[in-house]
Structures are given as C-alpha cells and as structure tokens.
Amino acid sequence: MGLLDDKTALGKAAREVEAITAAELVLVVRARSATYRDAHYAFGVAVAVATLMALLYLPQEFPLWLFAVDLLASFVGFSVLAALVPAITRALVPAGRRARQVAESARAAFYDKGVSRTSGRWGVLVYASLLEQEVEVLADLGIEEGVVDEPTIEALRAAVAADDTAAFTAALAALGKRLAARYPRTEGDLNELDARRAVDAAS
C-alpha cells in the first residue's frame, strides 16, 4: 500500500511523534507538486514530429489523410501517456525544476497549515511529493538548527522514492525521537495545531 493510500498509518505515525515531543508536527503528502503540462506537450510534439518524419521517409506511400490522423494521435496519445506515467515526467523535467516546485509548494503549505503560529515557534512541516520523489522538512524559528538532520531527511526521501509507508513512518519516528530529545513533551503541553494538523494526503 502506497503513501497516498494509507492515511491511517500516516496519521498514527504523526500522533506518535506528537505524543513524545512538544514540537508540533504537520505532515503533508502530495501526489505531485506541479502539473508539468508543458513538458508533457513537448513530449507529444516530439513524438508527432518523429511520426511525421517516418511517414515522409519510409519507402511506402501513405494517403494524405493519414498524416493528419497520425500526427494528432501521436501528440494527444503521448502527451497523455507522459502525464499518466510519473517516470516519464521525471525524465522530461530537470531535477532542479522538480526540486524548486517541491520547495515552493512546501513553503506554501507551511503558511497555509499555520505551522508558524505556535506559541513556542516549534512547528515542523514534513512535506512529501511522490512524483518528484522529494521531501522538504521546514522547521519554525524555535527549532534549533541541526535537530532536523540530513540523514533523517534522506531516510524520508528514500521512503518516498520507494512509495513505502512502513519505511516512511519509521523515518518519521526517528525524526520524532530527535525532536523529543531536544523538546520533550511535558504535562500540560497543548496540541496547538490539532485542528489544522490532520494529515493532508492528497492525490
């Protein structure tokens, strides 16, 4: 079962993190951070041009009406195929652009989910985007640098690349332990983001 299909496990993992730390966790899992339609259309155009070249240079003759039909079918069919198959989109879109899209979407989610509105500024957003196979972890000003370390982020990223819920929740638990070591939960801690924190896993 993939990440988008198992909101129950994601929610349980998020609650377990918040049970041991005063930090406030917000978890967002998205199918993709952008549509990349321009890349899909470019792929369709490239295949249509290749189809035209084949029709022009193959030794057999083709009726003129077939040119229009084949070109349109190639463009539409392969544009749709690129949109439906994440691996094709990843091959078409440069890694830098994918990373920028994820970073922009994560920043938008950080403010949309109110992560910066806790009294201690201890909010942490974990944003995962499946198509891009990227993870952004954004910590508010109250979280000291280094508490969210690169190995933890890499473990989350590897789990997203594999679309492995068990590995992802295990990496999330490891993040929770690091947060708890510096910001342990004490009696009377309020779950300030509880109303907004429900796991956002959207296709």
Protein Blocks (a to p, Z undefined) as FASTA:
>chain_A
ZZklmmmlmmmmmmmmmmmpcbdcdddddfbfbfklmmmmmmmmmmmmmmmmmmmmpmbd
cdfklmmmmmmmmmmmmmmmmmmmmklmmmmpcfklmmmmmmmmmmmmmmmnommmcfkl
paccddddfklopacddddfklcghjlcfklmmmmmmmmmnopaklmmmmmmmmmmmmmm
mmccdehiacfklmmmpccddZZ
